[in-house]
Amino acid sequence: MSVCDPEELKTLFLFEKLDDTQLASLCDQGRMEEFEPGVVYTEGAPATCFYVLVQGTVVLSRRSGSEDVEVERTSQPGVYAGAWHAYLGDRMPQTYNNSLRVTAPSRFYVLDAQKLSTLMREWFPMALHLLEGLFFGIQNTQQAVSQRERLLALGSLSAGLTHELNNPAAAAVRATSTLRERVAGMRHKLGMIAAGPYERVDLETLMRLQEDAADRVGKAPELSPLETGDAEDEVGEWISDQGIEGGWDIAPNFVAAGIDVEWLAQVKASVPPGVLEGAVRWLNYTVETELLMNEIADSTTRVSTLVGAAKQYSQMDRAPYQTVDIHELLKSTIIMLHGKFGDGVKLVKDFDRTLPKVNVYAAELNQVWTNLIDNAVQAMAGHGTLTVRTAREGDRLLVEIRDTGPGIPAEIRSRIFEPFFTTKAVGEGTGLGLDISWRIVVNRHHGDLRVESEPGDTRFQVLLPFDAIAEEP
């Protein structure tokens, strides 16, 4: 430890405007310390001291994932680091927000954090109020806009989910109404059959054909539009040739159920001529009710799937920090955002299903996927390919969101994770989506978020450690 000289302190730009009394007080309150090459303090440790470089070379670094990224290297006397925000007291966590090391024998003026806070309040009361207002004003503004960003995203997702739910719900309502009519028709037809001149053996044959027709509905092959049209023409002509009216109305139901002319010929051979028309119409009611019930089942399953995706996305009734399959989070987010894709966006899912589960804050990561996928879809302006890929990269899990949009210009690429920086038009974005994503991935999960971009190929890559440890909120 060397002697503190007020005249030497006055040569530093940080102290050059102080008077002799203040310089003497600094020497009395603080001390000179010498450091050999190595670590001075580490990020996250309690911020106990304020360091001002007098002589030597310092390197400042920040933790990004599992690596320390150098953010500053200088030999400029007077640069400072450490507990510089001690004046805020217990209104914010008093920890070092970076790591400091020296690469050559270096000398610092060192002042304890509490003493720095006391001197600031005594010497610069007005400046201190201004600094406090600036610091907390920016912080409050960022929180307010961040909250608005989340509310806007929630509103957009809610509108999309409502639209997605409305389609299957409306289909189920329509199918239910039609089914009620067809069941009523079947009751009427059943009464006619019971009163008609049908032999017992004919009725048994009709019941067997009914069961066979219902069974074929579930096994009907997928046909192209052209194949469907040809099949309907063929079935419609056959029914008309049998002297049965309305064959062209019946044909679409039979084709949808996988019933062709060959099967209908077997029906004709199985019943007396006078029974054929009644058999065909009875079978049409059977097939149509089965198709309607399938439509209702498909619609309600779709609703259930959407509700499940919404629950997975919001992580309702689940612990914040949990062990999850990352693909389940991605799938729920894609379902929630699917309404924004439009017909011009092709989705490609390239998932590595061998990846193990990871420990994450699931709801927060869903917000990351939302921001990245939404940005990708907007960048493509309704036309392109969105690829969501998962893979293993060393000891970390990789999630890549790739789009075929115009890319991010090189001159702004280094700024895209800055808060409030946006390239969107006024009212379309707040510039906090990527900043929030960065803080969730890097600060919250000790992972990494990076971007690679060129025209037609932009990739945002999220890297998460497999052995992440929960961080206290």
PLY file of the C-alpha trace (Angstrom):
ply
format ascii 1.0
element vertex 473
property float x
property float y
property float z
element edge 472
property int vertex1
property int vertex2
end_header
0.00 0.00 0.00
1.43 3.40 -1.05
0.82 6.88 0.35
-2.16 8.82 -0.99
-1.07 12.21 -2.38
-3.79 14.87 -2.93
-1.75 16.42 -5.73
-1.63 13.08 -7.55
-5.40 12.69 -7.19
-5.88 16.13 -8.71
-4.18 14.94 -11.93
-7.02 12.45 -12.48
-9.91 13.77 -14.58
-12.42 12.40 -12.06
-11.09 14.62 -9.24
-9.63 17.60 -11.10
-12.47 19.97 -10.11
-12.30 19.22 -6.37
-10.79 21.77 -3.98
-7.84 21.10 -1.70
-10.05 20.31 1.29
-12.01 17.70 -0.68
-8.81 16.15 -2.07
-7.36 15.92 1.43
-10.60 14.32 2.63
-10.38 11.73 -0.14
-6.87 10.79 0.96
-8.02 10.64 4.56
-11.07 8.49 3.76
-9.52 6.24 1.09
-6.24 4.54 0.31
-3.84 3.61 -2.47
-3.57 -0.10 -3.31
-1.29 -1.93 -5.70
-2.35 -5.06 -7.60
-0.35 -7.62 -9.51
-1.86 -9.02 -12.74
-5.02 -10.91 -11.89
-8.58 -10.45 -10.61
-9.52 -7.37 -8.58
-13.19 -8.28 -8.08
-15.76 -10.57 -9.71
-19.25 -9.94 -11.05
-22.04 -10.67 -8.58
-19.89 -10.30 -5.43
-20.93 -7.70 -2.81
-19.88 -4.25 -4.02
-17.68 -3.03 -1.15
-15.20 -0.69 -2.86
-14.93 2.03 -5.49
-11.77 1.78 -7.62
-10.08 4.58 -9.57
-7.13 3.64 -11.79
-4.01 5.69 -11.11
-1.52 3.63 -13.07
-1.65 0.33 -15.01
-4.08 -1.47 -17.34
-7.56 -2.73 -16.50
-9.99 -5.08 -18.25
-13.73 -5.02 -17.55
-15.82 -8.07 -18.48
-19.43 -9.24 -18.22
-20.73 -12.76 -17.84
-22.56 -14.09 -20.94
-23.68 -17.66 -20.52
-20.69 -19.66 -19.37
-18.16 -17.16 -20.68
-16.76 -13.76 -19.64
-17.00 -11.24 -22.46
-14.55 -8.35 -22.42
-16.34 -5.02 -22.65
-13.52 -2.54 -21.91
-9.70 -2.48 -21.80
-7.88 0.74 -20.94
-4.82 2.33 -19.36
-6.43 5.75 -18.99
-5.71 7.17 -15.49
-8.91 8.20 -13.74
-11.20 5.52 -15.11
-13.33 4.06 -12.35
-15.27 0.90 -11.57
-16.78 -1.03 -8.71
-19.32 0.32 -6.23
-20.01 3.51 -8.16
-23.78 3.29 -7.46
-23.34 3.00 -3.69
-25.17 6.33 -3.38
-28.43 4.48 -4.20
-28.17 2.54 -0.95
-30.43 -0.41 -0.35
-32.86 0.67 -3.07
-30.99 -1.60 -5.44
-28.76 -4.68 -4.99
-25.25 -3.54 -4.08
-23.23 -6.06 -6.09
-20.55 -5.67 -8.72
-22.20 -5.67 -12.16
-18.98 -6.65 -13.94
-15.61 -8.23 -13.28
-12.36 -6.26 -13.06
-8.85 -7.57 -13.58
-5.47 -5.99 -14.31
-3.03 -7.19 -16.95
0.00 -5.34 -15.57
1.10 -4.18 -12.12
-1.45 -1.47 -11.36
-2.21 1.09 -8.69
-5.69 2.24 -7.63
-7.22 4.81 -5.37
-9.70 2.74 -3.34
-12.65 4.13 -1.38
-15.07 2.03 0.67
-18.60 2.02 -0.75
-20.22 3.46 2.37
-17.71 6.31 2.51
-18.33 7.07 -1.18
-22.06 7.28 -0.47
-21.51 9.63 2.48
-19.17 11.95 0.53
-21.58 12.11 -2.41
-24.43 13.16 -0.13
-22.35 15.77 1.67
-20.57 17.30 -1.32
-23.08 17.03 -4.16
-26.63 16.92 -2.71
-28.28 18.43 -5.80
-26.29 16.29 -8.22
-27.15 13.27 -6.13
-30.88 13.98 -6.43
-30.49 14.41 -10.18
-28.59 11.14 -10.49
-31.15 9.29 -8.40
-33.98 10.72 -10.47
-32.23 9.81 -13.70
-31.43 6.27 -12.58
-34.85 5.40 -11.17
-36.66 7.39 -13.86
-35.07 5.30 -16.59
-35.69 2.15 -14.60
-39.38 3.00 -14.04
-39.82 3.97 -17.69
-38.32 0.70 -18.83
-40.55 -1.27 -16.47
-43.66 0.59 -17.63
-42.88 0.14 -21.31
-41.89 -3.46 -20.68
-45.25 -4.05 -19.04
-46.97 -2.44 -22.02
-44.96 -4.68 -24.35
-46.21 -7.71 -22.47
-49.80 -6.46 -22.52
-49.63 -5.78 -26.26
-48.26 -9.26 -26.85
-50.98 -10.73 -24.62
-53.68 -8.81 -26.47
-52.35 -9.97 -29.83
-52.15 -13.57 -28.63
-55.64 -13.38 -27.14
-57.07 -12.08 -30.41
-55.31 -14.83 -32.34
-56.44 -17.51 -29.89
-60.04 -16.25 -30.02
-59.97 -16.44 -33.81
-58.48 -19.94 -33.74
-61.06 -21.11 -31.20
-63.96 -19.58 -33.10
-63.43 -21.64 -36.25
-63.72 -25.15 -34.70
-66.40 -23.97 -32.27
-68.54 -22.61 -35.13
-67.95 -25.82 -37.11
-69.09 -27.90 -34.14
-72.25 -25.79 -33.78
-73.08 -26.14 -37.49
-72.44 -29.87 -37.47
-74.57 -30.34 -34.35
-77.48 -28.51 -35.94
-77.25 -30.60 -39.11
-76.86 -33.78 -37.10
-80.06 -33.04 -35.23
-81.90 -32.78 -38.56
-80.39 -36.02 -39.85
-81.23 -37.93 -36.67
-84.80 -36.69 -36.98
-84.80 -37.92 -40.57
-83.45 -41.29 -39.48
-86.28 -41.63 -36.94
-88.78 -40.90 -39.69
-87.07 -43.34 -42.05
-86.98 -45.99 -39.31
-90.75 -45.62 -38.92
-91.23 -46.09 -42.65
-89.04 -49.20 -42.62
-90.95 -50.64 -39.68
-94.28 -50.07 -41.49
-92.99 -51.18 -44.89
-93.13 -54.56 -46.62
-89.63 -55.61 -45.51
-88.87 -59.22 -44.71
-86.85 -60.02 -41.60
-83.92 -61.24 -43.69
-83.97 -57.95 -45.65
-83.85 -55.96 -42.43
-80.96 -58.04 -41.14
-79.09 -57.44 -44.41
-79.83 -53.72 -44.13
-78.48 -53.61 -40.57
-75.31 -55.47 -41.68
-74.80 -53.01 -44.52
-75.34 -50.13 -42.10
-72.61 -51.38 -39.79
-70.27 -51.92 -42.75
-70.94 -48.38 -44.02
-70.27 -46.84 -40.60
-67.03 -48.81 -40.34
-65.87 -47.59 -43.76
-66.23 -43.94 -42.67
-63.32 -44.27 -40.26
-61.15 -45.97 -42.89
-61.91 -43.71 -45.85
-58.78 -42.92 -47.93
-57.60 -39.35 -48.53
-58.45 -38.25 -52.08
-57.19 -35.29 -54.06
-59.77 -32.75 -55.27
-59.58 -34.21 -58.78
-59.99 -37.79 -57.51
-62.91 -36.70 -55.32
-64.68 -35.06 -58.27
-64.27 -38.12 -60.47
-65.49 -40.46 -57.72
-68.57 -38.31 -57.03
-69.46 -38.29 -60.74
-69.17 -42.06 -60.91
-71.25 -42.71 -57.76
-73.85 -40.09 -58.71
-74.34 -41.63 -62.15
-74.71 -45.12 -60.65
-77.39 -43.98 -58.19
-79.27 -42.14 -60.94
-79.05 -45.22 -63.19
-80.88 -47.17 -60.48
-83.83 -44.78 -60.79
-83.11 -43.12 -57.43
-83.68 -39.37 -57.37
-81.15 -36.97 -55.78
-78.14 -39.16 -56.57
-75.88 -36.15 -56.98
-76.75 -34.98 -53.43
-76.04 -38.41 -51.98
-72.80 -39.07 -53.85
-70.52 -36.63 -51.88
-71.42 -38.35 -48.60
-70.71 -41.82 -49.97
-67.37 -40.74 -51.48
-66.33 -39.03 -48.21
-67.09 -42.32 -46.44
-64.97 -44.35 -48.87
-68.00 -45.97 -50.53
-67.58 -46.60 -54.25
-69.63 -48.09 -57.08
-68.24 -51.56 -56.40
-69.54 -51.53 -52.83
-72.89 -50.14 -53.93
-73.14 -52.98 -56.46
-72.77 -55.40 -53.55
-75.60 -53.60 -51.79
-77.80 -53.97 -54.89
-77.03 -57.68 -55.02
-77.86 -58.12 -51.34
-81.38 -56.66 -51.28
-84.53 -57.17 -53.32
-85.12 -54.58 -56.13
-87.95 -52.93 -54.23
-85.75 -52.37 -51.20
-82.74 -50.82 -52.99
-83.83 -47.16 -52.88
-84.79 -47.36 -49.22
-81.49 -49.10 -48.45
-79.47 -46.42 -50.27
-81.24 -43.59 -48.49
-80.96 -45.33 -45.11
-77.25 -45.87 -45.71
-76.89 -42.20 -46.68
-78.39 -41.15 -43.35
-76.01 -43.52 -41.57
-72.95 -42.23 -43.41
-73.91 -38.57 -42.99
-74.45 -38.89 -39.24
-71.08 -40.62 -38.88
-69.38 -37.84 -40.89
-71.08 -35.17 -38.79
-70.05 -36.84 -35.55
-66.48 -37.04 -36.85
-66.62 -33.33 -37.66
-67.86 -32.55 -34.15
-65.14 -34.74 -32.64
-62.46 -33.06 -34.76
-63.73 -29.59 -33.84
-63.92 -30.24 -30.12
-60.50 -31.91 -30.22
-59.14 -28.79 -31.89
-60.67 -26.61 -29.18
-59.21 -28.87 -26.49
-55.80 -28.73 -28.18
-55.87 -24.93 -28.29
-56.91 -24.69 -24.65
-54.13 -27.12 -23.72
-51.63 -25.08 -25.71
-52.78 -21.89 -23.97
-52.38 -23.57 -20.59
-48.92 -24.86 -21.54
-47.95 -21.44 -22.88
-49.09 -19.53 -19.79
-47.76 -22.22 -17.44
-50.85 -21.85 -15.26
-50.79 -23.87 -12.03
-47.14 -24.84 -12.58
-43.99 -23.98 -10.67
-41.98 -21.12 -12.22
-38.80 -23.21 -12.31
-39.29 -26.72 -13.60
-37.84 -29.55 -15.66
-39.40 -29.52 -19.13
-39.13 -30.86 -22.65
-38.20 -27.72 -24.58
-40.20 -28.96 -27.57
-43.45 -28.77 -25.59
-42.80 -25.09 -24.91
-42.01 -24.44 -28.58
-45.10 -26.32 -29.77
-47.44 -24.39 -27.47
-45.97 -21.06 -28.60
-46.26 -22.00 -32.28
-49.92 -22.95 -31.79
-50.59 -19.65 -30.01
-48.95 -17.65 -32.82
-50.16 -19.74 -35.76
-52.93 -17.29 -36.56
-50.28 -14.68 -37.44
-48.53 -16.85 -40.01
-51.03 -16.54 -42.81
-51.06 -18.72 -45.92
-47.76 -17.36 -47.23
-45.54 -18.53 -44.34
-44.34 -22.12 -44.39
-43.42 -23.62 -41.03
-40.60 -26.16 -40.75
-39.96 -27.92 -37.43
-36.53 -29.54 -37.21
-36.53 -31.01 -33.70
-33.89 -33.24 -32.15
-36.10 -35.46 -29.99
-33.07 -37.08 -28.32
-32.35 -33.91 -26.33
-32.79 -34.32 -22.57
-35.16 -32.21 -20.51
-33.80 -28.98 -19.06
-34.40 -26.94 -15.91
-35.85 -23.57 -16.92
-38.31 -20.81 -16.08
-40.81 -22.14 -18.62
-43.23 -19.20 -18.82
-40.36 -16.75 -19.32
-38.84 -18.84 -22.10
-42.23 -18.92 -23.83
-41.98 -15.14 -23.91
-38.59 -15.46 -25.63
-40.00 -17.81 -28.29
-42.93 -15.42 -28.77
-40.67 -12.42 -29.36
-38.33 -14.26 -31.74
-41.04 -16.02 -33.77
-43.21 -12.90 -33.97
-40.24 -10.83 -35.18
-39.37 -13.49 -37.77
-42.92 -13.60 -39.14
-43.09 -9.80 -39.33
-39.71 -9.67 -41.07
-40.99 -11.96 -43.83
-44.05 -9.74 -44.40
-46.35 -12.71 -44.91
-44.21 -14.73 -47.33
-41.29 -17.04 -46.57
-40.17 -20.03 -44.53
-39.97 -20.08 -40.74
-37.70 -22.81 -39.38
-37.65 -23.75 -35.70
-34.71 -26.04 -34.96
-33.36 -27.71 -31.83
-29.98 -29.38 -31.44
-27.14 -30.05 -29.04
-24.17 -27.69 -29.15
-21.50 -28.90 -26.75
-22.89 -28.85 -23.22
-25.76 -26.57 -24.20
-29.15 -26.91 -25.86
-29.64 -24.87 -29.03
-32.96 -23.41 -30.16
-32.74 -21.64 -33.51
-35.44 -19.43 -35.03
-34.67 -18.89 -38.72
-36.50 -16.77 -41.28
-36.05 -15.95 -44.96
-36.70 -12.23 -44.57
-34.48 -9.38 -45.82
-32.01 -9.73 -42.95
-30.63 -7.29 -40.39
-28.24 -4.63 -41.76
-24.70 -5.00 -40.45
-24.62 -1.41 -39.18
-27.42 -1.99 -36.66
-26.80 -5.63 -35.79
-24.79 -4.74 -32.69
-27.66 -2.61 -31.33
-30.66 -4.90 -31.70
-30.50 -6.09 -28.08
-30.39 -2.53 -26.71
-33.53 -1.44 -24.82
-35.87 0.83 -26.81
-33.98 0.27 -30.09
-36.38 -0.74 -32.85
-36.55 -0.67 -36.64
-40.33 -0.94 -36.69
-42.63 1.93 -37.52
-43.96 4.15 -34.75
-46.66 2.31 -32.83
-45.62 -1.14 -34.04
-42.94 -1.88 -31.46
-41.32 -0.57 -28.28
-37.82 -1.93 -28.83
-37.97 -4.07 -25.70
-38.76 -7.51 -27.12
-35.16 -8.51 -27.79
-33.91 -6.74 -24.65
-36.37 -8.75 -22.55
-35.37 -11.93 -24.38
-31.69 -11.21 -23.76
-32.22 -10.70 -20.04
-34.32 -13.87 -19.74
-31.80 -16.04 -21.60
-28.50 -14.54 -20.43
-29.22 -13.13 -16.98
-31.97 -15.50 -15.86
-30.78 -18.77 -17.40
-27.03 -18.08 -17.75
-27.32 -18.91 -21.43
-26.55 -16.99 -24.59
-28.58 -15.26 -27.30
-26.89 -14.47 -30.61
-27.84 -13.58 -34.15
-26.47 -14.40 -37.59
-28.00 -12.56 -40.53
-27.72 -12.03 -44.24
-30.42 -11.34 -46.83
-32.72 -14.34 -46.99
-31.27 -16.05 -43.93
-31.57 -14.62 -40.40
-31.01 -16.92 -37.42
-31.57 -16.11 -33.76
-29.91 -18.77 -31.62
-30.74 -19.39 -27.97
-28.24 -21.50 -26.05
-29.28 -22.94 -22.69
-27.05 -24.95 -20.34
-28.31 -28.46 -19.63
-27.28 -28.15 -15.99
-28.86 -24.75 -15.26
-29.38 -23.79 -11.62
-32.39 -21.76 -10.57
-31.67 -18.11 -9.91
-33.46 -16.30 -7.10
-35.94 -13.75 -8.46
0 1
1 2
2 3
3 4
4 5
5 6
6 7
7 8
8 9
9 10
10 11
11 12
12 13
13 14
14 15
15 16
16 17
17 18
18 19
19 20
20 21
21 22
22 23
23 24
24 25
25 26
26 27
27 28
28 29
29 30
30 31
31 32
32 33
33 34
34 35
35 36
36 37
37 38
38 39
39 40
40 41
41 42
42 43
43 44
44 45
45 46
46 47
47 48
48 49
49 50
50 51
51 52
52 53
53 54
54 55
55 56
56 57
57 58
58 59
59 60
60 61
61 62
62 63
63 64
64 65
65 66
66 67
67 68
68 69
69 70
70 71
71 72
72 73
73 74
74 75
75 76
76 77
77 78
78 79
79 80
80 81
81 82
82 83
83 84
84 85
85 86
86 87
87 88
88 89
89 90
90 91
91 92
92 93
93 94
94 95
95 96
96 97
97 98
98 99
99 100
100 101
101 102
102 103
103 104
104 105
105 106
106 107
107 108
108 109
109 110
110 111
111 112
112 113
113 114
114 115
115 116
116 117
117 118
118 119
119 120
120 121
121 122
122 123
123 124
124 125
125 126
126 127
127 128
128 129
129 130
130 131
131 132
132 133
133 134
134 135
135 136
136 137
137 138
138 139
139 140
140 141
141 142
142 143
143 144
144 145
145 146
146 147
147 148
148 149
149 150
150 151
151 152
152 153
153 154
154 155
155 156
156 157
157 158
158 159
159 160
160 161
161 162
162 163
163 164
164 165
165 166
166 167
167 168
168 169
169 170
170 171
171 172
172 173
173 174
174 175
175 176
176 177
177 178
178 179
179 180
180 181
181 182
182 183
183 184
184 185
185 186
186 187
187 188
188 189
189 190
190 191
191 192
192 193
193 194
194 195
195 196
196 197
197 198
198 199
199 200
200 201
201 202
202 203
203 204
204 205
205 206
206 207
207 208
208 209
209 210
210 211
211 212
212 213
213 214
214 215
215 216
216 217
217 218
218 219
219 220
220 221
221 222
222 223
223 224
224 225
225 226
226 227
227 228
228 229
229 230
230 231
231 232
232 233
233 234
234 235
235 236
236 237
237 238
238 239
239 240
240 241
241 242
242 243
243 244
244 245
245 246
246 247
247 248
248 249
249 250
250 251
251 252
252 253
253 254
254 255
255 256
256 257
257 258
258 259
259 260
260 261
261 262
262 263
263 264
264 265
265 266
266 267
267 268
268 269
269 270
270 271
271 272
272 273
273 274
274 275
275 276
276 277
277 278
278 279
279 280
280 281
281 282
282 283
283 284
284 285
285 286
286 287
287 288
288 289
289 290
290 291
291 292
292 293
293 294
294 295
295 296
296 297
297 298
298 299
299 300
300 301
301 302
302 303
303 304
304 305
305 306
306 307
307 308
308 309
309 310
310 311
311 312
312 313
313 314
314 315
315 316
316 317
317 318
318 319
319 320
320 321
321 322
322 323
323 324
324 325
325 326
326 327
327 328
328 329
329 330
330 331
331 332
332 333
333 334
334 335
335 336
336 337
337 338
338 339
339 340
340 341
341 342
342 343
343 344
344 345
345 346
346 347
347 348
348 349
349 350
350 351
351 352
352 353
353 354
354 355
355 356
356 357
357 358
358 359
359 360
360 361
361 362
362 363
363 364
364 365
365 366
366 367
367 368
368 369
369 370
370 371
371 372
372 373
373 374
374 375
375 376
376 377
377 378
378 379
379 380
380 381
381 382
382 383
383 384
384 385
385 386
386 387
387 388
388 389
389 390
390 391
391 392
392 393
393 394
394 395
395 396
396 397
397 398
398 399
399 400
400 401
401 402
402 403
403 404
404 405
405 406
406 407
407 408
408 409
409 410
410 411
411 412
412 413
413 414
414 415
415 416
416 417
417 418
418 419
419 420
420 421
421 422
422 423
423 424
424 425
425 426
426 427
427 428
428 429
429 430
430 431
431 432
432 433
433 434
434 435
435 436
436 437
437 438
438 439
439 440
440 441
441 442
442 443
443 444
444 445
445 446
446 447
447 448
448 449
449 450
450 451
451 452
452 453
453 454
454 455
455 456
456 457
457 458
458 459
459 460
460 461
461 462
462 463
463 464
464 465
465 466
466 467
467 468
468 469
469 470
470 471
471 472
